Amino acid sequence: MDVLGRATLVSLICLVFAGCSASQAAAPSDGAASPALSDPIAQNGPIFKGWAKPKLALVFTGEQLGYIEPCGCAGLENQKGGLRRRDTFLKQLREQGWPVVALDNGGLIRRFNRQQEIKFTKAVEGLKLMDYKAVGFGPDDLKLPAGSLLAAIAGTEMFVSANTGLFELGSDDVPRFRIIEAGGMKIGVTSVLGDRFQKQITNDDIALMPAKAALKEVVPKLAEKKCDHYVLLAHATLEETTELAKAYPLFDIAVMAHGADEPPHELKKIPGTKTTLIEVGHKGMYAITLGIYEDKPVRFQRVPLDHRFADAAEIDELVVGYQDELEQLSWQGLGLRPAPHAQGKFVGSKACADCHRDEYAVWKATPHAHATETLTHVKPPRQFDPECISCHATGWNPQEFFPYVSGYASIKETPMLNGSGCENCHGPGAEHTAAEKGSDKTLQRRLREAIARTGTGATKESQRESCMRCHDLDNSPKFDFDKYWAKIQH
Amino acid sequence: MKTFLTMTFVVVVGVLVTTAASLARLGTPLGWSALSLDLPAETDDAASRTTATSPNEPEARPVAVAEEEEFNFGNLPNKTFDNRRVFKVRNEGTAPLRFTNSSVSCTKCTFVDLPETPIAPGETGEIVVRWNVDTHEDHFRQSVRVQTNDPDHDELRFVITGKVVRPLAVEPQKLVFTNVHVGAQAQAKIRLLAYFSDHLEVTNYKLAEESTSHYFDITMTPLTKDQLENQAQSGIDVTVTVKPGLPVGSIGQSLQLTTNIEEEPEVSVSITGDVTGPVSFGHKDWDHDLNYLRIGHVKQSDGVKTVVNLIIRGSDLGDLELGPAKISDPVSLKVTYGKLSELKPGTVVRVPVTIEIPPGTPLVSHMGGPGEAKMATIEIPTNKPALGGVKLSVRFAVIADE
């Protein structure tokens, strides 16, 4: 297949069909016909307009939630985020001679499994490459085994927490506060995990303390350091962050968590305090920058990490290494155990063609049929990534990223399950196809009815929800059931 | 670089227009003004809104004045569609005001309808922002950017915010039991909150994975009024107890609850985690299920050196000592211990174990696959009979340089 043909195929697949988190799929856009990249500045606005070089630039990120790459596979120009772009952004600031201090409010991963553990490690490596100076914890970070956390963060000199620790509070690897010197200024930083989020952690190896009580111990020690600015990285709700800011006015900047996906366009103070509130949004799509000047007001810039920032090569290596690691580990090494599907076993779309020839012909002509192959063409290839393959092959749970018993194993082992096949929407068909070859009419009728419940017998809403298990907001932002259905109608 | 070229250009221009910008900041026609803060702050595109004013411009020109730039919907039930806010824009100029382009922060959930005809001087146009609530998040903020032909306000921004409420909130939606020590009990809670019903009931529940369901206890406790949060009307705490006896390895279970809430009759909460023995290993390449260190292929001239954090738990580890390691392939593997540190006095000890395959090690395979040599093993004796020796396997192969 020539490059153009492949690009078209890839575009079509991401345009119409299977979703994934393989953001590198070379699709132009979800639903857009134009092969040209959109103008990110027109889309998301200019940045740093009218800024002079600040004495210090504080860059805040957080709640990356596992998105080490831009979220979704709907075409890079539609997506924001990813460590590659963030690295380029920070490098650009530094190349301009700006003293930059990067701080992260934690929440590097979401979910609990072996893949998240690997992601956490890669994310930490990425933050270290970007020279982060302080990083807090989110609740899912602390659900990982403490030994694994320790292995990932030991010696990085980035993590900080007033009220959480690996086995103990205030260890060398996770001190209770950090003092950062840059741009001729001293910045005192600590972080807390909010009490509400602490309730989610059932991990005896994690030392926890209520946030307010922990700050009571830490704030006097921070104050002794006589810093120019004090930053509280609060992985806490707005309500709890507000309470902490009121209780500890030492902090002139507080970062909160669990806000909206999109951070605000303006800086605000926490009502009733002098503390400036920072919201960073979700999935690492934005980097919030404060420019601090000697004799001018502080400036604020919400930086959308869109494709105005090129991919940084050093992070690219890290992402390639991540995919390599997934490949080497295999599903088993990732702790993925096939789970039984309530409707039985998978048989592959070709078996459906014995009776449903017309429908099969429609499917075969759509990019759904090539969804697995698509993943082999992207850079780096993603067919070993559970978060991609779960929508790009047949017989996986698309939202929880695990295989069903008899579901897709690999391109070679289960070629009949390559592509997003009939059974992904209609359910496993092994029993149905076997029954049709027998003579038990009652069984045939019962199994036909089960299949019909996902086809002609389904409500439009349930069909739409079925599609949206893959065509979700991240991976198919322009998904419109009526328009998309017309392309695969059968 | 493009960004910084732009920045540089703007800095130069900015010097020229500083005075005008300062005046503009006192109150632009859009109502924006600099905040008075100890850390004074600006909007992220303040400069773009306040530069290039030309009060003495002789030609006819439009002037866009937005009556409101942000609207808070307050509480919106999830899965409600086509919520609308009309933002009014008055043309205080002398030429027709046109909206030339628009973009939204979320193409799937936020939509904008612009006036079809230009707004005549003195007239007011309506920009309709529509928002579909279908999200897992509790809060939302979306924005719409609209380009105009007003040279001073060539872009308007409208923001909608609010809180999403659901008939039934489940927190957390997934339970994780990390490092449940084998033979020990662990407990965690799920809180169910009903926002539109004052009588939440769990009418039935079951654990999906029958083979391990007897290791779990489920209890329900209705919440008192004082325990209800965020205007919830009723609630239940579901306590999940992992009983002793689950074997070492991953936990995979799912709790399926049936409720009396019409919109959310079925709730499924996954229960994951792991059960660990008295020894666990911390390393990014440690396989917790199969218990081995995965080093993989090592080039002969490179060698490799890595540290595994050995975490040992017990009741009396204050005087723990480790003996010399017994290595199945001492030619390829070298093992040294770092300093023992008590993470919890007497009960949890950490030992950094350095494993090295020195450069120049003869070619060998310990990949452990079919037809391959077994993985290398390391046994670390201890002075604690109850603990015995600590065993670990290492999967690697020394390969020739390319």
Interface residues (C-beta under 8 A of the other chain):
Chain A: I41 A42 Q43 N44 G45 P46 I47 F48 K49 G50 W51 A52 N78 Q92 E95 Q96 R111 F112 N113 R114 E117 I118 T121 D140 K143 L144 P145 A146 G147 S148 L149 L150 A151 A152 A154 L166 F167 E168 K199 Q200 I201 T202 N203 D204 D205 I206 D252 I253 H258 G259 A260 D261 E262 P263 P264 H265 E266 L267 K268 K269 K274 T276 H282 L290 P297 V298 R299 F300 Q301 R302 R308 F309 Q328 L329 Q332 G333 G335 R337 A339 E400 L473 S476 P477 K478 F479
Chain B: M1 K2 T3 F4 T6 M7 V10 V11 V13 G14 A21 A34 L35 L37 D38 L39 P40 A41 E42 T43 D44 D45 A46 A47 S48 T51 N101 S103 S105 C106 T107 K108 C109 T135 E137 D138 H139 F140 R141 Q142 S143 R145 E155 R157 V159 T161 E171 P172 K174 L175 V176 F177 T178 N179 H181 A186 Q187 A188 K189 S250 G252 S270 T272 G273 D274 T276 S280 F281 G282 H283 K284 W286 D287 H288 D289 L290 R294 G296 V307 V308 N309 I311 L343 K344 V348 R350
